[in-house]
Every structure is written in C-alpha cells, then in structure tokens.
Amino acid sequence: MKISKQTQRQANILFNACKTLGTLDTQRALLAIDLLIEKRPRAWRAILEHLKKRIRLEMARRTVQVQSAVLLNDYERESISGVIRKTAPEIPLDFRFSESAELLGGLRVQIGWKVLDASLKARLESILE
C-alpha cells in the first residue's frame, strides 16, 4: 500500500516518540497505538500500518535466534551471547535459543534479517550444489 510522505513522516515522528535512550520502549509503543486508534486523525490507518512495520523491524533487529543441533548448556549460551554482544554493544539484544536436530551439527544464528549458517546441514548442501 502506497502512503504519502506526510503520513510516513507522522508515523516516523510517532515511532521516534516511542524510543527511550535510543531503544524502543514497548509500553510507549502500545500507548501510542492506543492513542492513535482513539484519536483517529486523518489517514490514521496508514499511519498505524507504517508504525507497525517500523516496530516490527526494530524488534527483529534486536532479536537474536540461535539454533543448535543439540541442547546448549548455560556456559555455551553465555559465551555465544557474549561474542555476539561484542559486535553490537550499544544495542540491547534479546536472545532466543532453540534446538533443531535437522542442523546435524553446528549453529545457525539469525539477527534480524541477517543469517549466519555454520551448520553441518548447510555445508553438506553447499557440497551437493
């Protein structure tokens, strides 16, 4: 859906108002969405959609999904999260660890839309190609 520059600008102003110290505050975002729905300014639906898109992208940028073939112990989880935090110390990251037997071995790390696949499955598939 194409929205006007003015609508984008309004959604961006609202998105920036939802930040505290440079990071997204989910409580402020929920309050902003509630106020937007309550007040219903001109083009409020387009503003809401653009705001939802910006919030979704920001949440994805801060979420780190780590998949491993076996269950990781606490030491391994802390060392992996420590290495990843060193690459972006200014961004508060939310780590989610999961187990996926289909990887066969190694790790698959996804930060936002970036994926680092160091699994045995990916290596075998690259050999077959």
Phi, psi and chi 1 to 4 in degrees:
 res  aa     phi    psi   chi1   chi2   chi3   chi4
   1 MET       -  127.0  173.2  169.7   97.9      -
   2 LYS   -84.5  128.9 -178.6  110.5  171.3  134.3
   3 ILE  -121.9  156.8   62.0  173.7      -      -
   4 SER   -73.4  161.5   69.2      -      -      -
   5 LYS   -62.4  -37.6  -63.0 -113.3 -174.9 -141.1
   6 GLN   -62.9  -42.0  177.4   65.1   28.8      -
   7 THR   -65.9  -42.4  -55.5      -      -      -
   8 GLN   -60.6  -43.3  -75.7 -179.0    4.9      -
   9 ARG   -61.4  -43.8 -161.1  173.4  -53.2  117.1
  10 GLN   -63.9  -41.8  -70.7  172.6  -23.3      -
  11 ALA   -66.1  -38.7      -      -      -      -
  12 ASN   -67.4  -38.3  -70.4  -23.3      -      -
  13 ILE   -63.2  -42.8  -70.6  169.6      -      -
  14 LEU   -65.4  -40.3 -162.3   54.4      -      -
  15 PHE   -63.3  -44.5  176.6   74.5      -      -
  16 ASN   -65.8  -29.3  -71.0  -28.9      -      -
  17 ALA   -70.8  -19.9      -      -      -      -
  18 CYS   -83.2   -1.2  -65.4      -      -      -
  19 LYS   -96.0  144.0  -70.8 -176.4  171.3 -177.1
  20 THR  -127.3  124.3   13.7      -      -      -
  21 LEU    54.1   38.2  -59.0  172.8      -      -
  22 GLY    83.7   -4.2      -      -      -      -
  23 THR  -117.3  152.9   59.6      -      -      -
  24 LEU   -70.4  128.0 -178.0   66.5      -      -
  25 ASP  -100.3  111.7 -175.7   -2.2      -      -
  26 THR   -64.5  -33.5   53.8      -      -      -
  27 GLN   -65.4  -41.5  -66.5  -59.2  -40.8      -
  28 ARG   -65.0  -39.2  -82.7 -172.7  170.1 -173.0
  29 ALA   -63.0  -44.3      -      -      -      -
  30 LEU   -63.3  -39.9  -69.8  172.3      -      -
  31 LEU   -64.5  -41.5 -178.0   62.3      -      -
  32 ALA   -63.9  -40.2      -      -      -      -
  33 ILE   -65.8  -43.0  -69.6  170.1      -      -
  34 ASP   -61.1  -43.9  -73.4  -16.8      -      -
  35 LEU   -65.1  -39.2  -75.0  172.6      -      -
  36 LEU   -62.8  -42.8 -176.9   64.7      -      -
  37 ILE   -68.0  -37.2  -67.5  171.2      -      -
  38 GLU   -69.3  -45.7 -179.2 -176.0  -44.1      -
  39 LYS   -77.7  -34.1  -60.9  -76.2 -177.1 -176.8
  40 ARG    49.1   64.1  -65.8 -177.3 -172.8 -126.3
  41 PRO   -71.1  174.9   27.2  -33.8      -      -
  42 ARG   -58.1  135.8  175.1  177.5  -76.9  150.7
  43 ALA    60.5   36.1      -      -      -      -
  44 TRP   -65.8  -31.7   69.5  -84.7      -      -
  45 ARG   -68.6  -40.3  -71.9 -177.0 -172.1 -160.4
  46 ALA   -66.9  -39.7      -      -      -      -
  47 ILE   -62.1  -43.8  -65.1  169.9      -      -
  48 LEU   -62.9  -43.6 -178.4   63.8      -      -
  49 GLU   -63.5  -43.8  -73.7  -58.5  -44.8      -
  50 HIS   -66.5  -39.5 -169.0   70.2      -      -
  51 LEU   -63.7  -43.5 -179.7   62.0      -      -
  52 LYS   -60.5  -40.8  -80.6 -179.2   11.4 -175.7
  53 LYS   -62.9  -45.2  178.5 -179.0  171.2 -174.0
  54 ARG   -64.2  -40.8  -67.5  -75.2  -48.5  -94.6
  55 ILE   -66.5  -43.0  -69.0  170.9      -      -
  56 ARG   -60.9  -42.7 -160.4  174.6  -43.3  118.4
  57 LEU   -66.4  -39.6  -71.3  171.7      -      -
  58 GLU   -66.7  -41.0  179.9   66.6   20.3      -
  59 MET   -66.0  -38.9  -64.8  -63.3  -76.1      -
  60 ALA   -67.1  -35.2      -      -      -      -
  61 ARG   -66.3  -29.1 -171.0  174.2   74.1   92.9
  62 ARG   -93.7   -6.9  -67.5 -176.8   -3.0 -162.4
  63 THR   -97.9  127.6  -56.7      -      -      -
  64 VAL  -113.3  119.7  179.1      -      -      -
  65 GLN  -107.2  119.8  -64.8  178.5  -11.0      -
  66 VAL  -114.1  119.8 -179.9      -      -      -
  67 GLN  -111.3  138.0  -69.3 -179.4  -31.1      -
  68 SER  -134.1  160.2   63.1      -      -      -
  69 ALA   -73.6  -30.0      -      -      -      -
  70 VAL  -123.4  163.3  -65.1      -      -      -
  71 LEU   -68.2  129.4 -173.4   62.5      -      -
  72 LEU   -89.4  140.9  -60.3  174.1      -      -
  73 ASN   -82.2  175.7   61.1   31.5      -      -
  74 ASP   -62.6  -39.7  -69.4  -22.7      -      -
  75 TYR   -62.0  -44.5  175.3   74.5      -      -
  76 GLU   -65.1  -40.6  -67.9  167.9  -28.6      -
  77 ARG   -62.9  -44.1  -71.6  179.2 -176.8 -150.5
  78 GLU   -65.5  -40.1  -73.5  -60.2  -41.6      -
  79 SER   -68.8  -39.3   62.5      -      -      -
  80 ILE   -65.3  -46.7  -69.7  168.9      -      -
  81 SER   -66.3  -33.7   59.8      -      -      -
  82 GLY   -64.5  -42.1      -      -      -      -
  83 VAL   -64.9  -41.8  168.0      -      -      -
  84 ILE   -69.5  -38.6  -66.2  172.2      -      -
  85 ARG   -64.2  -30.1  -75.7 -174.9 -155.3  -83.1
  86 LYS   -65.6  -27.9  -74.6 -179.6 -174.8  176.2
  87 THR   -73.9  -28.0   61.3      -      -      -
  88 ALA  -141.8   73.7      -      -      -      -
  89 PRO   -70.1  -20.5   23.2  -30.0      -      -
  90 GLU   -83.2  -12.6   69.1  -80.1   -7.0      -
  91 ILE  -102.8  123.2  -58.8  172.3      -      -
  92 PRO   -72.5  121.6   22.7  -28.3      -      -
  93 LEU  -106.7  145.6  -61.7  172.5      -      -
  94 ASP  -109.9  113.9  177.9   30.6      -      -
  95 PHE   -94.0  137.9  -74.7   87.1      -      -
  96 ARG  -130.5  115.3  -64.4 -175.6 -178.8  155.8
  97 PHE  -101.8  137.6  -68.6   90.0      -      -
  98 SER  -143.1  162.8   63.0      -      -      -
  99 GLU  -110.8  131.6 -177.1 -179.0  -13.8      -
 100 SER  -138.2  105.5  176.5      -      -      -
 101 ALA   -65.6  -21.6      -      -      -      -
 102 GLU   -70.2  -11.9   67.5 -177.6   26.8      -
 103 LEU   -73.2  -21.6  -65.8  178.6      -      -
 104 LEU    70.4  -31.6  -57.8  176.5      -      -
 105 GLY   175.2  159.2      -      -      -      -
 106 GLY    87.0 -164.1      -      -      -      -
 107 LEU  -130.5  156.1  -67.5  174.1      -      -
 108 ARG  -131.6  116.9 -177.9  177.6 -175.0  -87.6
 109 VAL  -115.4  128.8 -179.6      -      -      -
 110 GLN  -124.5  121.5 -180.0  176.1   -3.7      -
 111 ILE  -119.1  106.6  -55.2  172.1      -      -
 112 GLY    64.8 -121.2      -      -      -      -
 113 TRP   -99.2   -2.9   54.4  -89.8      -      -
 114 LYS   -87.2  135.0  -61.9  175.8 -174.0  176.2
 115 VAL  -128.0  129.9  177.4      -      -      -
 116 LEU  -113.3  109.8  170.6   65.2      -      -
 117 ASP  -107.4   98.8 -164.1  -11.6      -      -
 118 ALA  -109.8   41.5      -      -      -      -
 119 SER   -97.1  158.8   65.7      -      -      -
 120 LEU   -65.7  -34.7 -174.3   56.9      -      -
 121 LYS   -60.9  -44.8  178.2 -176.3  175.4 -175.2
 122 ALA   -65.1  -39.0      -      -      -      -
 123 ARG   -65.6  -42.5  -71.3 -177.7 -174.7  176.7
 124 LEU   -65.1  -39.5  -70.2  173.2      -      -
 125 GLU   -66.1  -35.6  -73.6  175.2   -7.2      -
 126 SER   -70.0  -31.2   68.4      -      -      -
 127 ILE   -69.0  -38.9  -69.5  170.8      -      -
 128 LEU   -69.5  -22.9  -69.3  175.6      -      -
 129 GLU   -78.7      -  -70.4  178.4   -5.2      -
